[in-house]
Amino acid sequence: MRRPRPEIPAAGQESVWDYPRPPRVEPVGERITIRLAGNLIADTRDAVRVLETSHPPVYYLPMADFVPGALVEASGSSFCEFKGAARYFDVRSGDTLRQGAAWNYPHPSPGFEMLTDRVAVYAAPMDECTVGGEVVVPQPGGYYGGWVTSSVVGPFKGGPGSLGW
């Protein structure tokens, strides 16, 4: 399959097609929040993001910045050729439970140590996820966990026809 034509970023934007492969991990200075069932379940200024070609950023928040009981270990695992073995979490707020809605790398591969003790959350099952006060849009397709904001342009992997990118 042919690589799609990247959108041209405007001033202050990034193209996901300029992100590297293998991915890069970098600190985020903006405030990140997650709400579920009307409650704030995570709030941090200590996140990192993973940037990979064709994907919107995936944000990893310190597990300690989630309210107690919000992350419940769940069944399932997966493997990333770059980051290593992942485990999954259900996300809970009160009586609301979103199964398998978060994941982390308990022992990330070399080069990805910044992900230790951090967790990423799929935006779609949450009420709201924000970066710097902006509500994010989930990466298309439901498989990948990127968060789309106005600061990134695509096209993004996950949408129709992107399987071979």
ABEGO torsion letter per residue (X at the ends): XBBBBBBBBBBGBBBAAABBOBBBBBBBABBBBBBBGGBBABBBAABBBBBBBGBBBBBBBBAAABBBGABBBBBEBBBBAAAEBBBBBBBBBEABBBBGABBBBABBBBGAAAABGBBBBBAAABABBBBGGBBBBBBBGGABABBBBAABBOBBBGBBGAAAX
